[in-house]
Amino acid sequence: MSTAEAAPTSPRWSILESMEVSQELADRVLQWVGAAEFKPSKAKQIAVGLGIDEDGVRELKRVIKSLVLQGKVVYGENHLILGLASLPKAIKPKKKDESQSESSLRKRPTEPARVQTRKDVPLIRGTFRRAMGGFGFVRPGDNDEDAAAPDDIFVPPGATGGALDGDTVEIRLQPRGDRRSDDPEGVVEKVLLRGRRQFTGTFELRGGLALVHLDGVPYDRPISVGDVRGLPLEGDEKVFVELVDFPDEQGNGGEGVILEVLGKTNNPAIDTLTIMRQYALPDNFPDEALEEARRQADQYSDKDPSEEGAGKGDIRARGDSNRRDLTELLTITIDPFDARDFDDAISLRKEQGRSILWVHIADVSTFVIAGSPLDEEAQRRATSVYLPDRVVPMIPEIISNHLASLQPDRIRLTKTVEIEIQDDGVITSVEVYNSMIRSDMRLNYDQVDEFLLAPESKREAWGEPICDLLAKMHALAMDMRRRRFKRGSLTMDVPEVKIDLDKTGKVKGAHVVKHTESHQIIEEFMLAANQSVATWLDDQELGFLHRIHPPPERRKLKQLEQFVRDLGLPIAAVESRFEIQRILDLVAGTELEDAVNFAVLRSMSKAVYGPHPEGHYALDMAHYCHFTSPIRRYPDLTVHRLVQNIIDGKKTPDDPFPTLLRLGFHCSDQERNAAAAERDLILLKLLHFMKKQIGQTMEAVISRVFVDGIFARCLQLPVDGFIPVTSLPHDKYRFERRGQMVVGFKEGNQFRLGDRMMVKIAKVDLRERQLWMDFVSKSKSSTELPWKTTGSSDNKGQRHKPDKVSRKKAKKSRRRH
């Protein structure tokens, strides 16, 4: 991770300090970044500003690195170059301490938490984000001045000071202890402000003491909740507590008070409430926001002017006078079967040598006025959360499911992206404008898939125009998709698990949602609209929230390369999107597909929102933003407002960089929180269901391999369970990284990633949210992989005994998965 500064105490200082660079170029760079109008930029952008050609970029980067080491400039997010004027005083680098001995500079800590940090290193304040591996990151900046501070600072295990996700902390920088990066790491000196004080947990009465095991925190020990004799409480109940005293980093101490008794842990009905409390998801909208939504509804009418009763609330009187009437244009929506809001619709016309695509997006900005109570609540939530049995919407349903929902046969306000695409795939024209549409038909993905399999079967029911439109949409989308992958875009189908509920809301099963061609049609058109809008706004050099996906770190690509080599895949190197795609293609349709897709996903950087026009690595798009879902994503709504300013001819000054940066951080955090809540609730509901299956036998496929056991995913239900080595046939097993397997000495005792087996459901731990399984037998249905893997035959006779570090790493990795 890049950090606020290159640590003056780095042992590489004496080596790099002396590298010869052009003093003239260094002076030009310092003058450029020191200008008042300078904005954080990449080296290539600075090269353009200084008039340096491509041949001089390498030298420019060397100069910048030298200046960073001298503390004259710093690296920010994604290696943006920042001048010292853009940094808060607390983190501006001090000059190197000339009196410090060279021998002290060479010392590298092997135990980061035990190293005594230098007291003259300035403290940095920021927001702490905890990762499951016991480490974390601190995002510098906790006020408006600090919002332009650099990228996250790594905090190793044992140096977090007991900080939890969202806490405001003070850290000191020190040299990184693992030699994998030149960036320094942080040690939490003090927790200044807790990000949250309320948590869910499981109540336990032990020896007369009232205790609560908290959910979603790294504490192994419970906290005390004092005297609870006045509460109707029994053991093993879920409760909602507020901490009045936080435990230390080892989990000692900690005291809280119970705010709410949620119910028995074995009652699936309280799962959703537990997760909502754990992830601080709101129950209801504030009264002011609801009143604003109702006012918008009262002022709205979708009646045609020719209809009786149409008045000044008529939809055609809303918005600007230049809103184009597209109600006669054949338009359809395609969404999931159980979708409640419809925020995108498609029209398409095929002409000689070209296609004209209209992507209509609900004009939410018309109803959610910037700065209103409705907008403030939408910004706070930042995203809708889709739980198995309910939706926590970003905007009240009266707007999201009614006024801004593109329902069939209703006139609706939209923003339309009109794209002209030549038959060779070249986009020759893009226009964005306000419009009104009337959707002709609502279709779901299953219906469209049925049509694609048998087009003639739907012609009588749907009519020729709709069927012809779908055929054209399919042909265009598949051509766009083929060209996108040819250019280097990645395709990675990560399994999406969907819970099946009965009429009473109880789990009756689960399935993996398949990404079929009907999904791909809509995906291609939404990508095209997002890319077109981002390109249009970037061409005007306007500030807005981009959807950024940075390139993966080289270290992570090397780890991925080693992983696929261990599996025996014929891969020489992993350095580009094309090589990553080749890996994905090799395992597609095999038992290794999910495991390898997951490994590729872990090697990728996280996509975030930010003001930098950094592009999207996985999509191979230089310009990209989110525009197509303003009902459920706040960044889309902000882009809609900028588009509206352009349409209205209003002055569109860039939002202050720190404001956009801060908003991007918030939206990214809320998106991450929503995804974690959705994932945890699905797991919790599946575990409740699996508790009824204890003792049952089912088929599973090995999805992860560790020193002390293996994870296997059930084929009947998409849930992973852990099989300890002690459950395998009696033998002395060793873990072989090469081949990703555990191998015994007896014939047949080899368990490899992707192998199928029969397992028995042994135990469900709802507190730890873990499923335990016992091995029954190997499955005869295991498929041969289309390449030769190296396994125990290549390592026969070699004894591999994992060291203590390997065992600890495996145990931590297993626990967090």
KOLDOLO-522020 format. One record per residue (C-alpha): chain; x, y, z. Coordinates in steps of 0.05 Angstrom, whole numbers. Layout:
PT, A, X, Y, Z
...
END
This chain:
PT, A, 0, 0, 0
PT, A, 25, 70, -14
PT, A, 31, 115, 46
PT, A, 38, 187, 67
PT, A, 112, 187, 59
PT, A, 174, 145, 47
PT, A, 197, 130, 117
PT, A, 262, 168, 131
PT, A, 283, 108, 174
PT, A, 280, 59, 115
PT, A, 343, 18, 108
PT, A, 339, 30, 33
PT, A, 350, 104, 45
PT, A, 425, 103, 40
PT, A, 422, 65, -26
PT, A, 369, 106, -61
PT, A, 388, 173, -31
PT, A, 449, 175, -74
PT, A, 419, 155, -141
PT, A, 437, 205, -194
PT, A, 380, 244, -224
PT, A, 374, 306, -265
PT, A, 373, 366, -218
PT, A, 342, 409, -272
PT, A, 284, 360, -281
PT, A, 276, 354, -205
PT, A, 270, 430, -200
PT, A, 218, 431, -256
PT, A, 177, 376, -220
PT, A, 179, 413, -154
PT, A, 157, 477, -187
PT, A, 100, 441, -222
PT, A, 73, 404, -161
PT, A, 82, 465, -117
PT, A, 36, 508, -160
PT, A, -30, 528, -126
PT, A, -71, 499, -183
PT, A, -35, 431, -182
PT, A, -80, 370, -170
PT, A, -55, 301, -150
PT, A, -31, 268, -215
PT, A, 3, 207, -243
PT, A, 74, 211, -269
PT, A, 49, 207, -341
PT, A, 2, 266, -329
PT, A, 59, 307, -301
PT, A, 100, 287, -362
PT, A, 46, 315, -407
PT, A, 44, 380, -367
PT, A, 120, 387, -371
PT, A, 123, 370, -445
PT, A, 163, 306, -434
PT, A, 157, 253, -488
PT, A, 149, 178, -475
PT, A, 223, 166, -476
PT, A, 232, 214, -418
PT, A, 178, 184, -373
PT, A, 225, 132, -343
PT, A, 274, 186, -322
PT, A, 216, 228, -295
PT, A, 195, 169, -251
PT, A, 266, 162, -224
PT, A, 266, 236, -207
PT, A, 199, 231, -172
PT, A, 222, 170, -132
PT, A, 284, 208, -111
PT, A, 242, 268, -89
PT, A, 196, 222, -49
PT, A, 255, 192, -13
PT, A, 279, 262, 3
PT, A, 211, 279, 31
PT, A, 198, 334, -20
PT, A, 137, 301, -52
PT, A, 94, 241, -31
PT, A, 56, 184, -62
PT, A, -19, 185, -53
PT, A, -74, 137, -72
PT, A, -56, 93, -131
PT, A, 13, 126, -134
PT, A, -15, 195, -148
PT, A, 38, 248, -137
PT, A, 20, 299, -84
PT, A, 56, 363, -66
PT, A, 68, 378, 7
PT, A, 18, 435, 4
PT, A, -39, 385, -5
PT, A, -21, 347, 59
PT, A, -43, 362, 130
PT, A, 11, 388, 175
PT, A, 8, 326, 219
PT, A, 35, 281, 164
PT, A, 84, 325, 127
PT, A, 152, 289, 128
PT, A, 207, 315, 172
PT, A, 278, 321, 147
PT, A, 322, 261, 157
PT, A, 355, 258, 225
PT, A, 428, 267, 205
PT, A, 452, 244, 273
PT, A, 420, 176, 266
PT, A, 472, 121, 256
PT, A, 474, 79, 193
PT, A, 471, 16, 235
PT, A, 404, 36, 266
PT, A, 376, 48, 196
PT, A, 392, -23, 176
PT, A, 351, -54, 231
PT, A, 288, -88, 205
PT, A, 236, -111, 255
PT, A, 213, -183, 250
PT, A, 157, -173, 301
PT, A, 124, -106, 281
PT, A, 82, -101, 344
PT, A, 143, -104, 390
PT, A, 186, -53, 356
PT, A, 197, 12, 393
PT, A, 176, 66, 345
PT, A, 216, 131, 340
PT, A, 185, 186, 382
PT, A, 204, 240, 332
PT, A, 162, 208, 277
PT, A, 98, 249, 271
PT, A, 32, 217, 291
PT, A, -19, 206, 236
PT, A, -93, 206, 248
PT, A, -141, 165, 207
PT, A, -197, 114, 201
PT, A, -180, 42, 216
PT, A, -207, -16, 174
PT, A, -197, -85, 203
PT, A, -185, -146, 159
PT, A, -201, -217, 180
PT, A, -128, -238, 182
PT, A, -116, -197, 246
PT, A, -84, -139, 208
PT, A, -115, -75, 184
PT, A, -107, -10, 146
PT, A, -111, 63, 166
PT, A, -138, 115, 118
PT, A, -103, 181, 136
PT, A, -148, 240, 148
PT, A, -206, 250, 196
PT, A, -228, 320, 177
PT, A, -236, 365, 116
PT, A, -163, 384, 114
PT, A, -140, 313, 115
PT, A, -187, 289, 60
PT, A, -133, 293, 7
PT, A, -84, 251, 47
PT, A, -50, 190, 16
PT, A, -72, 119, 8
PT, A, -83, 68, 64
PT, A, -27, 49, 112
PT, A, -17, -24, 129
PT, A, -21, -42, 203
PT, A, 6, -113, 217
PT, A, -24, -163, 266
PT, A, -7, -147, 338
PT, A, -1, -72, 323
PT, A, -74, -54, 318
PT, A, -81, -32, 390
PT, A, -150, -63, 396
PT, A, -179, -18, 342
PT, A, -243, -41, 308
PT, A, -270, -26, 239
PT, A, -287, 48, 232
PT, A, -249, 72, 293
PT, A, -210, 137, 289
PT, A, -138, 123, 311
PT, A, -69, 154, 317
PT, A, -11, 114, 288
PT, A, 64, 121, 281
PT, A, 101, 99, 219
PT, A, 158, 48, 221
PT, A, 196, 9, 167
PT, A, 157, -50, 140
PT, A, 180, -114, 173
PT, A, 169, -164, 116
PT, A, 213, -133, 62
PT, A, 157, -140, 11
PT, A, 148, -66, 2
PT, A, 185, 0, 8
PT, A, 123, 30, 41
PT, A, 125, 38, 117
PT, A, 73, 6, 162
PT, A, 35, 35, 221
PT, A, 29, 19, 295
PT, A, -35, 42, 329
PT, A, -15, 86, 387
PT, A, -84, 105, 410
PT, A, -158, 96, 393
PT, A, -186, 167, 392
PT, A, -258, 154, 374
PT, A, -298, 90, 367
PT, A, -333, 82, 300
PT, A, -390, 44, 333
PT, A, -408, 23, 403
PT, A, -468, -23, 390
PT, A, -460, -96, 372
PT, A, -500, -160, 368
PT, A, -479, -222, 407
PT, A, -499, -287, 440
PT, A, -518, -286, 513
PT, A, -489, -336, 562
PT, A, -499, -346, 637
PT, A, -436, -377, 665
PT, A, -426, -388, 739
PT, A, -473, -332, 756
PT, A, -439, -284, 709
PT, A, -478, -252, 651
PT, A, -434, -254, 589
PT, A, -442, -237, 515
PT, A, -400, -265, 458
PT, A, -399, -208, 407
PT, A, -410, -219, 332
PT, A, -361, -194, 280
PT, A, -304, -174, 326
PT, A, -236, -206, 336
PT, A, -247, -221, 410
PT, A, -245, -294, 431
PT, A, -271, -278, 500
PT, A, -340, -253, 519
PT, A, -355, -186, 552
PT, A, -392, -175, 617
PT, A, -462, -144, 616
PT, A, -473, -137, 691
PT, A, -538, -152, 727
PT, A, -592, -176, 679
PT, A, -642, -202, 730
PT, A, -695, -154, 705
PT, A, -692, -180, 634
PT, A, -729, -240, 605
PT, A, -663, -274, 585
PT, A, -642, -345, 576
PT, A, -576, -374, 552
PT, A, -562, -378, 477
PT, A, -605, -317, 460
PT, A, -584, -263, 411
PT, A, -579, -194, 442
PT, A, -562, -123, 420
PT, A, -512, -89, 467
PT, A, -475, -23, 475
PT, A, -403, -26, 499
PT, A, -385, 21, 556
PT, A, -315, -7, 562
PT, A, -278, -39, 503
PT, A, -233, -100, 511
PT, A, -159, -94, 498
PT, A, -126, -124, 437
PT, A, -122, -193, 470
PT, A, -197, -191, 485
PT, A, -189, -180, 560
PT, A, -239, -138, 597
PT, A, -297, -106, 563
PT, A, -365, -87, 591
PT, A, -432, -71, 560
PT, A, -506, -61, 572
PT, A, -562, -99, 536
PT, A, -606, -54, 494
PT, A, -651, -106, 462
PT, A, -666, -180, 467
PT, A, -672, -206, 396
PT, A, -691, -278, 407
PT, A, -665, -349, 407
PT, A, -604, -364, 364
PT, A, -639, -426, 335
PT, A, -697, -384, 310
PT, A, -684, -367, 236
PT, A, -735, -310, 240
PT, A, -686, -267, 279
PT, A, -628, -278, 231
PT, A, -644, -217, 189
PT, A, -654, -173, 250
PT, A, -587, -197, 279
PT, A, -549, -181, 215
PT, A, -583, -113, 208
PT, A, -562, -95, 278
PT, A, -492, -124, 269
PT, A, -480, -83, 206
PT, A, -518, -21, 229
PT, A, -569, -25, 173
PT, A, -627, 23, 185
PT, A, -697, -2, 198
PT, A, -738, 58, 176
PT, A, -730, 125, 141
PT, A, -731, 189, 182
PT, A, -799, 224, 181
PT, A, -770, 284, 144
PT, A, -745, 239, 87
PT, A, -812, 204, 82
PT, A, -850, 270, 81
PT, A, -806, 295, 24
PT, A, -819, 230, -15
PT, A, -894, 238, -5
PT, A, -892, 310, -29
PT, A, -857, 286, -92
PT, A, -911, 234, -103
PT, A, -967, 285, -92
PT, A, -937, 330, -145
PT, A, -930, 275, -196
PT, A, -978, 248, -248
PT, A, -964, 201, -305
PT, A, -1029, 215, -341
PT, A, -1026, 234, -415
PT, A, -1049, 306, -427
PT, A, -1106, 279, -470
PT, A, -1132, 238, -411
PT, A, -1187, 264, -366
PT, A, -1159, 292, -301
PT, A, -1090, 310, -328
PT, A, -1069, 377, -299
PT, A, -1008, 416, -277
PT, A, -981, 353, -244
PT, A, -978, 322, -313
PT, A, -911, 287, -324
PT, A, -899, 328, -388
PT, A, -899, 391, -346
PT, A, -843, 364, -302
PT, A, -770, 380, -312
PT, A, -740, 420, -370
PT, A, -778, 438, -433
PT, A, -727, 401, -475
PT, A, -744, 332, -447
PT, A, -752, 288, -508
PT, A, -815, 247, -516
PT, A, -795, 175, -531
PT, A, -861, 144, -510
PT, A, -873, 117, -580
PT, A, -805, 83, -583
PT, A, -810, 8, -572
PT, A, -779, -4, -503
PT, A, -772, -63, -455
PT, A, -743, -79, -387
PT, A, -707, -144, -369
PT, A, -696, -157, -295
PT, A, -695, -215, -245
PT, A, -762, -250, -234
PT, A, -769, -222, -164
PT, A, -744, -151, -178
PT, A, -784, -95, -145
PT, A, -753, -34, -178
PT, A, -737, -25, -251
PT, A, -687, 30, -264
PT, A, -663, 13, -334
PT, A, -698, 1, -401
PT, A, -673, -13, -471
PT, A, -692, 9, -542
PT, A, -655, -11, -605
PT, A, -659, 3, -679
PT, A, -618, -33, -731
PT, A, -601, 7, -794
PT, A, -556, -4, -854
PT, A, -485, -11, -827
PT, A, -501, 12, -757
PT, A, -544, 3, -694
PT, A, -574, 57, -650
PT, A, -579, 36, -578
PT, A, -620, 75, -527
PT, A, -606, 60, -453
PT, A, -660, 94, -411
PT, A, -644, 103, -337
PT, A, -696, 126, -285
PT, A, -687, 201, -273
PT, A, -682, 195, -197
PT, A, -649, 264, -190
PT, A, -715, 296, -209
PT, A, -747, 269, -145
PT, A, -687, 269, -98
PT, A, -666, 342, -93
PT, A, -594, 355, -72
PT, A, -589, 378, 0
PT, A, -660, 356, 18
PT, A, -673, 310, 78
PT, A, -687, 255, 27
PT, A, -619, 266, -5
PT, A, -582, 269, 61
PT, A, -611, 201, 81
PT, A, -596, 171, 13
PT, A, -524, 195, 19
PT, A, -518, 166, 89
PT, A, -542, 98, 65
PT, A, -503, 104, -2
PT, A, -530, 38, -27
PT, A, -590, -8, -24
PT, A, -579, -74, 13
PT, A, -611, -137, -17
PT, A, -622, -188, 38
PT, A, -654, -256, 24
PT, A, -721, -237, 55
PT, A, -723, -161, 50
PT, A, -691, -101, 18
PT, A, -662, -42, 56
PT, A, -671, 11, 2
PT, A, -629, 74, -7
PT, A, -691, 114, -26
PT, A, -762, 104, 2
PT, A, -804, 54, -37
PT, A, -854, 108, -57
PT, A, -800, 133, -104
PT, A, -757, 71, -117
PT, A, -816, 24, -130
PT, A, -864, 75, -159
PT, A, -845, 145, -184
PT, A, -776, 124, -211
PT, A, -793, 52, -229
PT, A, -798, 41, -304
PT, A, -862, 0, -300
PT, A, -897, -24, -363
PT, A, -950, 22, -395
PT, A, -932, 80, -348
PT, A, -899, 144, -372
PT, A, -835, 153, -334
PT, A, -780, 206, -332
PT, A, -712, 181, -354
PT, A, -642, 202, -374
PT, A, -625, 169, -440
PT, A, -557, 151, -467
PT, A, -563, 145, -542
PT, A, -504, 108, -573
PT, A, -491, 98, -647
PT, A, -450, 35, -660
PT, A, -423, 16, -728
PT, A, -424, -56, -750
PT, A, -349, -61, -738
PT, A, -361, -44, -664
PT, A, -337, 28, -668
PT, A, -379, 78, -629
PT, A, -387, 140, -672
PT, A, -436, 181, -632
PT, A, -460, 188, -559
PT, A, -514, 235, -535
PT, A, -541, 242, -464
PT, A, -607, 277, -452
PT, A, -671, 279, -412
PT, A, -729, 238, -438
PT, A, -795, 206, -422
PT, A, -811, 134, -440
PT, A, -868, 84, -436
PT, A, -842, 13, -427
PT, A, -880, -35, -472
PT, A, -864, -99, -435
PT, A, -831, -124, -371
PT, A, -791, -187, -382
PT, A, -748, -228, -334
PT, A, -683, -265, -348
PT, A, -716, -334, -349
PT, A, -766, -312, -402
PT, A, -712, -283, -446
PT, A, -670, -346, -440
PT, A, -731, -387, -461
PT, A, -739, -341, -522
PT, A, -666, -349, -541
PT, A, -673, -424, -540
PT, A, -738, -425, -580
PT, A, -754, -357, -611
PT, A, -816, -380, -648
PT, A, -849, -404, -583
PT, A, -860, -332, -559
PT, A, -881, -297, -623
PT, A, -955, -308, -614
PT, A, -956, -286, -541
PT, A, -908, -228, -546
PT, A, -917, -205, -618
PT, A, -869, -195, -675
PT, A, -841, -127, -654
PT, A, -819, -150, -585
PT, A, -788, -215, -611
PT, A, -752, -179, -667
PT, A, -725, -128, -616
PT, A, -699, -184, -571
PT, A, -665, -218, -630
PT, A, -630, -154, -649
PT, A, -610, -140, -577
PT, A, -580, -209, -570
PT, A, -540, -204, -634
PT, A, -513, -135, -617
PT, A, -496, -153, -544
PT, A, -460, -217, -562
PT, A, -419, -179, -615
PT, A, -401, -125, -563
PT, A, -383, -178, -512
PT, A, -338, -216, -561
PT, A, -301, -152, -580
PT, A, -293, -132, -507
PT, A, -259, -197, -489
PT, A, -216, -194, -550
PT, A, -190, -126, -527
PT, A, -170, -156, -460
PT, A, -230, -150, -414
PT, A, -235, -204, -361
PT, A, -294, -251, -352
PT, A, -300, -281, -283
PT, A, -365, -314, -261
PT, A, -363, -312, -185
PT, A, -419, -357, -158
PT, A, -479, -317, -132
PT, A, -518, -357, -80
PT, A, -592, -345, -75
PT, A, -634, -371, -17
PT, A, -700, -406, -33
PT, A, -755, -387, 17
PT, A, -823, -418, 28
PT, A, -887, -378, 38
PT, A, -872, -370, 112
PT, A, -802, -343, 99
PT, A, -766, -406, 121
PT, A, -707, -433, 81
PT, A, -724, -491, 37
PT, A, -659, -493, -2
PT, A, -610, -451, -42
PT, A, -582, -448, -112
PT, A, -527, -413, -152
PT, A, -552, -360, -199
PT, A, -527, -374, -269
PT, A, -501, -317, -311
PT, A, -538, -333, -375
PT, A, -541, -296, -442
PT, A, -602, -257, -419
PT, A, -560, -228, -362
PT, A, -503, -215, -411
PT, A, -548, -174, -458
PT, A, -565, -125, -403
PT, A, -494, -126, -376
PT, A, -464, -105, -443
PT, A, -513, -48, -453
PT, A, -503, -22, -382
PT, A, -427, -25, -390
PT, A, -433, 14, -455
PT, A, -475, 68, -422
PT, A, -429, 75, -362
PT, A, -368, 79, -406
PT, A, -400, 128, -454
PT, A, -422, 176, -398
PT, A, -354, 173, -364
PT, A, -317, 187, -430
PT, A, -364, 245, -445
PT, A, -352, 276, -376
PT, A, -277, 263, -376
PT, A, -272, 297, -444
PT, A, -300, 359, -411
PT, A, -250, 352, -354
PT, A, -304, 352, -301
PT, A, -296, 325, -231
PT, A, -342, 267, -212
PT, A, -340, 199, -179
PT, A, -309, 147, -224
PT, A, -313, 73, -213
PT, A, -240, 56, -205
PT, A, -209, -13, -209
PT, A, -133, -6, -201
PT, A, -86, -57, -232
PT, A, -66, -114, -185
PT, A, -2, -110, -145
PT, A, 56, -147, -176
PT, A, 65, -187, -111
PT, A, -7, -213, -115
PT, A, 2, -232, -188
PT, A, 64, -272, -168
PT, A, 23, -307, -115
PT, A, -30, -324, -166
PT, A, 23, -349, -214
PT, A, 51, -395, -160
PT, A, -19, -420, -143
PT, A, -37, -440, -214
PT, A, 32, -471, -225
PT, A, 20, -512, -162
PT, A, -43, -538, -194
PT, A, -4, -559, -255
PT, A, -35, -509, -303
PT, A, 10, -497, -364
PT, A, 21, -423, -348
PT, A, 90, -392, -358
PT, A, 75, -324, -326
PT, A, 18, -282, -301
PT, A, 31, -210, -319
PT, A, -28, -186, -362
PT, A, -103, -191, -369
PT, A, -95, -239, -428
PT, A, -55, -288, -385
PT, A, -106, -283, -328
PT, A, -162, -296, -378
PT, A, -125, -357, -404
PT, A, -124, -385, -334
PT, A, -199, -373, -327
PT, A, -212, -406, -395
PT, A, -170, -467, -376
PT, A, -210, -483, -314
PT, A, -279, -464, -341
PT, A, -327, -522, -332
PT, A, -279, -562, -288
PT, A, -282, -577, -214
PT, A, -228, -524, -203
PT, A, -268, -467, -233
PT, A, -295, -437, -169
PT, A, -229, -445, -131
PT, A, -187, -413, -186
PT, A, -238, -358, -197
PT, A, -234, -343, -123
PT, A, -157, -342, -126
PT, A, -160, -294, -186
PT, A, -209, -250, -149
PT, A, -163, -247, -88
PT, A, -106, -225, -133
PT, A, -146, -166, -158
PT, A, -149, -97, -126
PT, A, -216, -76, -99
PT, A, -259, -31, -142
PT, A, -275, 35, -108
PT, A, -306, 103, -121
PT, A, -261, 163, -127
PT, A, -248, 227, -167
PT, A, -187, 199, -203
PT, A, -198, 181, -277
PT, A, -157, 117, -266
PT, A, -199, 70, -309
PT, A, -223, 0, -295
PT, A, -171, -55, -300
PT, A, -216, -116, -305
PT, A, -260, -84, -358
PT, A, -200, -54, -395
PT, A, -235, 13, -398
PT, A, -197, 79, -390
PT, A, -262, 117, -374
PT, A, -314, 86, -329
PT, A, -366, 108, -278
PT, A, -431, 82, -249
PT, A, -491, 116, -281
PT, A, -543, 62, -292
PT, A, -571, 49, -222
PT, A, -587, 115, -187
PT, A, -644, 81, -148
PT, A, -596, 38, -109
PT, A, -527, 71, -114
PT, A, -512, 142, -91
PT, A, -451, 152, -137
PT, A, -497, 142, -197
PT, A, -544, 196, -170
PT, A, -486, 246, -164
PT, A, -467, 233, -237
PT, A, -540, 244, -257
PT, A, -539, 312, -223
PT, A, -476, 332, -260
PT, A, -507, 311, -325
PT, A, -569, 353, -308
PT, A, -525, 414, -297
PT, A, -495, 405, -366
PT, A, -564, 396, -398
PT, A, -589, 459, -363
PT, A, -528, 497, -386
PT, A, -509, 513, -314
PT, A, -439, 526, -292
PT, A, -409, 460, -273
PT, A, -348, 474, -229
PT, A, -309, 414, -205
PT, A, -329, 392, -136
PT, A, -270, 402, -89
PT, A, -223, 343, -94
PT, A, -226, 329, -19
PT, A, -303, 329, -21
PT, A, -305, 278, -77
PT, A, -251, 237, -45
PT, A, -288, 235, 21
PT, A, -354, 217, -13
PT, A, -320, 162, -53
PT, A, -291, 133, 11
PT, A, -359, 134, 44
PT, A, -395, 102, -15
PT, A, -341, 48, -21
PT, A, -345, 33, 53
PT, A, -421, 27, 52
PT, A, -418, -18, -9
PT, A, -368, -63, 27
PT, A, -412, -64, 89
PT, A, -474, -82, 48
PT, A, -438, -139, 13
PT, A, -413, -167, 79
PT, A, -484, -163, 109
PT, A, -514, -199, 49
PT, A, -460, -253, 50
PT, A, -465, -265, 125
PT, A, -541, -270, 126
PT, A, -541, -320, 69
PT, A, -489, -361, 107
PT, A, -529, -357, 172
PT, A, -593, -379, 139
PT, A, -558, -436, 104
PT, A, -527, -459, 170
PT, A, -596, -459, 203
PT, A, -620, -502, 146
PT, A, -559, -548, 150
PT, A, -572, -559, 224
PT, A, -633, -599, 204
PT, A, -588, -641, 158
PT, A, -539, -665, 212
PT, A, -523, -737, 198
PT, A, -543, -732, 125
PT, A, -494, -753, 70
PT, A, -484, -711, 8
PT, A, -433, -700, -47
PT, A, -382, -643, -43
PT, A, -322, -617, -82
PT, A, -257, -595, -48
PT, A, -252, -519, -53
PT, A, -193, -502, -7
PT, A, -135, -542, 21
PT, A, -98, -526, 86
PT, A, -46, -560, 130
PT, A, -98, -582, 182
PT, A, -157, -599, 137
PT, A, -196, -583, 75
PT, A, -257, -542, 56
PT, A, -309, -574, 11
PT, A, -370, -543, -22
PT, A, -434, -584, -22
PT, A, -463, -595, -91
PT, A, -534, -602, -67
PT, A, -530, -535, -29
PT, A, -477, -482, -44
PT, A, -446, -480, 26
PT, A, -374, -495, 47
PT, A, -357, -540, 106
PT, A, -291, -557, 139
PT, A, -265, -628, 142
PT, A, -207, -635, 192
PT, A, -150, -681, 175
PT, A, -171, -724, 234
PT, A, -235, -740, 197
PT, A, -198, -768, 137
PT, A, -180, -842, 133
PT, A, -129, -859, 187
PT, A, -60, -841, 161
PT, A, -3, -792, 172
PT, A, -18, -734, 124
PT, A, 26, -680, 96
PT, A, 6, -617, 59
PT, A, 35, -609, -11
PT, A, 31, -539, -38
PT, A, 50, -566, -107
PT, A, -15, -596, -129
PT, A, -55, -564, -73
PT, A, -69, -629, -36
PT, A, -62, -666, 29
PT, A, -29, -734, 20
PT, A, -23, -795, 65
PT, A, 25, -854, 61
PT, A, -29, -905, 46
PT, A, -52, -916, -26
PT, A, -112, -875, -46
PT, A, -104, -825, 12
PT, A, -95, -764, -32
PT, A, -144, -706, -29
PT, A, -134, -653, -82
PT, A, -167, -586, -98
PT, A, -226, -601, -143
PT, A, -235, -674, -121
PT, A, -306, -698, -107
PT, A, -324, -737, -44
PT, A, -382, -759, -3
PT, A, -387, -724, 64
PT, A, -432, -726, 126
PT, A, -458, -664, 160
PT, A, -426, -669, 229
PT, A, -436, -603, 266
PT, A, -463, -532, 256
PT, A, -433, -477, 299
PT, A, -479, -417, 293
PT, A, -436, -374, 339
PT, A, -374, -382, 297
PT, A, -416, -390, 234
PT, A, -380, -452, 212
PT, A, -402, -519, 183
PT, A, -363, -582, 202
PT, A, -365, -645, 159
PT, A, -338, -715, 163
PT, A, -307, -753, 105
PT, A, -347, -813, 81
PT, A, -316, -836, 16
PT, A, -286, -813, -49
PT, A, -335, -799, -105
PT, A, -331, -839, -169
PT, A, -357, -779, -208
PT, A, -293, -739, -203
PT, A, -273, -713, -272
PT, A, -204, -714, -302
PT, A, -173, -646, -312
PT, A, -153, -626, -383
PT, A, -80, -619, -366
PT, A, -28, -661, -329
PT, A, -22, -642, -256
PT, A, 38, -656, -214
PT, A, 22, -692, -150
PT, A, 49, -740, -100
PT, A, 80, -783, -155
PT, A, 131, -728, -168
PT, A, 145, -720, -94
PT, A, 145, -793, -72
PT, A, 190, -805, -14
PT, A, 195, -731, 3
PT, A, 173, -715, 73
PT, A, 141, -647, 82
PT, A, 130, -624, 153
PT, A, 100, -554, 156
PT, A, 136, -508, 203
PT, A, 101, -470, 259
PT, A, 93, -407, 216
PT, A, 59, -447, 160
PT, A, 12, -479, 210
PT, A, -7, -412, 240
PT, A, -19, -382, 172
PT, A, -62, -441, 151
PT, A, -102, -437, 215
PT, A, -115, -362, 207
PT, A, -134, -370, 134
PT, A, -181, -428, 150
PT, A, -215, -388, 206
PT, A, -229, -329, 162
PT, A, -259, -372, 107
END
